[in-house]
Amino acid sequence: DVKVTQSSRYLVKRTGEKVFLECVQDMDHENMFWYRQDPGLGLRLIYFSYDVKMKEKGDIPEGYSVSREKKERFSLILESASTNQTSMYLCASSLVAGRPSGANVLTFGAGSRLTVL
Amino acid sequence: DAKTTQPNSMESNEEEPVHLPCNHSTISGTDYIHWYRQLPSQGPEYVIHGLTSNVNNRMASLAIAEDRKSSTLILHRATLRDAAVYYCILWGNAGNMLTFGGGTRLMVKP
């Protein structure tokens, strides 16, 4: 089974701190995604990456950046955390391997709950 | 990406079948229909997906309307462990801007 591992389940940070959320997948997936989940708003896409060093903005990229230096690792960076970034962050990956996008399956990590004080 | 519409919540009795509906009237010809579910305090997990034909796997069945404007996720015998939020999403070839709406919260009564 594919595993998507998020480095921290729970984090508490202070306003203005730089925050790194790490995500690692172990099955050579090409695509990786970062979502945030808030009550009543569903999952919203922040960024996704379709290859090493490649990234695309999602629906809500403001206040976030990402890094994908290696295929298996996709990092979400909050340059200066703010209280409105308190949320559940979910990482996901999908294989691709020459198939149509929708023929793939998303595998999610367990989530990282970030609280910014 | 086309959007989906699902009821906010549904209730079922344990060991009875559950039919979770999803409307996607603006679906395009290359959009796959995916279902995921999210158990409390966990990330979403894949349930099933399909393009045109009905699909079965060990978790569930997916019934796709002939015009593809709606689909139904079928849990054949609901258990308490099936209580979760179920998301229906469309994933097309245009890219990876996947939209997850609010989903359907399924409650299973013993």
Contacts between the chains, C-beta under 8 A, distances in Angstrom:
chain1	res1	chain2	res2	distance
A	4	B	43	7.8
A	31	B	96	6.1
A	33	B	96	6.9
A	33	B	98	7.7
A	35	B	100	7.4
A	40	B	102	7.1
A	42	B	87	7.8
A	42	B	99	8.0
A	42	B	100	4.8
A	42	B	101	5.1
A	42	B	102	5.0
A	42	B	103	6.9
A	43	B	44	7.4
A	43	B	87	7.7
A	43	B	100	3.7
A	44	B	100	7.8
A	45	B	97	6.4
A	45	B	98	6.4
A	45	B	99	7.6
A	48	B	96	5.0
A	50	B	96	7.1
A	56	B	95	7.7
A	56	B	96	7.4
A	58	B	97	6.6
A	59	B	97	7.3
A	59	B	99	7.8
A	90	B	43	5.3
A	90	B	44	7.3
A	92	B	43	7.7
A	92	B	44	7.9
A	94	B	96	7.8
A	100	B	30	6.8
A	100	B	32	7.5
A	100	B	93	4.9
A	101	B	91	5.9
A	101	B	92	6.8
A	101	B	93	5.5
A	101	B	94	7.8
A	101	B	95	6.6
A	101	B	96	6.0
A	102	B	30	7.1
A	102	B	31	6.3
A	102	B	32	3.0
A	102	B	34	7.3
A	102	B	49	7.4
A	102	B	51	7.4
A	102	B	90	7.7
A	102	B	91	3.6
A	102	B	92	5.8
A	102	B	93	6.6
A	103	B	32	6.3
A	103	B	51	7.8
A	104	B	91	7.7
A	105	B	34	7.7
A	105	B	46	4.9
A	105	B	49	6.7
A	106	B	34	7.5
A	106	B	36	6.9
A	106	B	44	7.5
A	106	B	46	6.4
A	106	B	98	7.5
A	107	B	46	6.8
A	108	B	36	7.8
A	108	B	43	3.5
A	108	B	44	4.9
A	108	B	45	6.7
A	109	B	43	5.3
A	110	B	42	6.0
A	110	B	43	5.1
A	111	B	42	7.2
A	111	B	43	4.9
